[in-house]
Amino acid sequence: MPTVLDEIVEKTAELSSEERRELIQLLQEQEKKSRLKGSLSISSVFVNLESNNKKNPSLNIEWLKKNRHEYAGNYVALKDGEFVAFGKTIKEADVKAKEKGVKNPLLHYIPAEDEEVWGGW
C-alpha cells in the first residue's frame, strides 16, 4: 500500500518544470517558517510566488477576513486585496488567475469550519 509520500512523489512527476520550482520554493518557505516558529502549525496555506502582492499585504488579509465564509473549502487567488479566482485545488485557482492575466497571485486555502487542518513533517 503506497504511503502519502509515495503518492506525492508520483504526482510531482506530472508537474511541469515551473510547477516543480514553485513547489520547491513553497516547501523551502514552509521549512524556513517552521524553523523560525520552532514547530509548524498551519491553519491555512499561503503561497506568495513573487513580491507582486507586497503593495499592501494587509489588503489580502482584510479580504480574507470579510469573505472567507463564501469560499470555505477552496483555494482563492488574490492580488493586492482583490479577488481574482478560486478553485478546489491550488493549481485550479492559479490557472484561472493566469487566464485572467494575473501571473503571481496570492494563493490561499480557506478551510471549511468543520475541517481538521494539520501541518508538519
C-alpha positions in Angstrom: 0.0 0.0 0.0 1.6 3.3 -1.1 2.2 5.9 1.6 1.1 9.6 1.3 4.7 10.5 0.5 4.8 7.9 -2.3 1.6 9.4 -3.8 3.1 12.9 -3.5 6.3 11.9 -5.3 4.2 10.2 -8.0 2.1 13.4 -8.5 5.2 15.6 -8.7 6.4 13.6 -11.7 3.3 15.0 -13.6 4.3 18.7 -12.8 6.0 20.9 -15.3 9.5 22.2 -14.5 8.0 25.6 -13.5 5.4 24.0 -11.2 8.2 21.9 -9.6 10.2 25.0 -9.0 7.2 26.7 -7.4 6.6 23.6 -5.2 10.2 23.6 -4.1 10.0 27.3 -3.2 6.8 26.7 -1.2 8.4 23.8 0.7 11.5 25.8 1.4 9.4 28.8 2.7 7.4 26.4 4.9 10.6 24.9 6.3 12.0 28.3 7.0 8.9 29.4 8.8 8.8 26.2 10.8 12.4 26.8 12.0 11.5 30.3 13.0 8.5 29.3 14.9 10.1 26.2 16.4 7.3 24.0 15.1 5.0 24.0 12.1 1.4 24.8 12.9 -0.6 25.7 9.8 -4.3 26.6 9.8 -4.1 27.6 6.1 -1.6 27.5 3.3 -0.1 30.8 1.9 1.8 30.8 -1.3 3.3 34.0 -2.5 5.3 33.2 -5.5 6.8 36.7 -6.0 6.7 40.1 -4.4 3.8 41.3 -6.5 1.4 41.1 -3.5 3.7 43.3 -1.4 1.9 46.6 -2.4 -0.1 46.3 0.7 -0.3 42.8 2.1 -2.9 43.8 4.7 -5.4 44.2 1.8 -5.3 40.5 1.2 -5.8 39.8 4.9 -8.7 42.1 5.1 -10.3 40.5 2.0 -9.9 37.1 3.7 -11.4 38.2 6.9 -14.5 39.6 5.1 -15.0 36.9 2.5 -13.6 33.6 3.9 -17.1 32.1 4.6 -18.0 32.3 0.9 -15.1 30.2 -0.3 -14.6 27.7 2.6 -13.0 24.5 1.4 -11.5 26.2 -1.7 -8.3 28.0 -2.7 -8.6 31.6 -3.6 -6.3 33.7 -5.7 -5.9 37.3 -4.6 -4.0 40.3 -6.0 -3.5 43.4 -3.8 -6.7 42.8 -1.9 -8.8 42.0 -4.9 -10.4 38.6 -5.6 -9.2 37.0 -8.8 -10.3 33.4 -8.9 -11.0 30.3 -6.8 -10.7 26.5 -7.2 -10.9 23.2 -5.4 -7.1 22.8 -5.9 -4.3 25.3 -5.7 -3.4 24.6 -9.4 -7.0 25.2 -10.5 -7.1 28.6 -8.7 -3.7 29.5 -10.2 -4.6 28.5 -13.7 -7.9 30.6 -13.5 -5.9 33.6 -12.2 -3.4 33.3 -15.1 -6.3 33.0 -17.6 -7.3 36.4 -16.3 -3.9 37.8 -16.8 -2.7 37.7 -13.1 0.7 36.0 -13.1 1.6 35.7 -9.4 -1.4 36.0 -7.2 -1.5 35.1 -3.5 -2.9 31.6 -3.4 -4.7 30.8 -0.1 -6.6 27.8 1.1 -9.7 28.6 3.3 -10.6 25.6 5.4 -14.2 24.7 6.0 -15.4 25.3 9.6 -15.7 21.5 10.3 -12.4 20.6 8.5 -9.5 19.4 10.5 -6.3 21.2 9.4 -2.9 20.0 10.3 0.7 20.6 9.2 4.0 19.0 9.9 6.8 17.0 8.5 
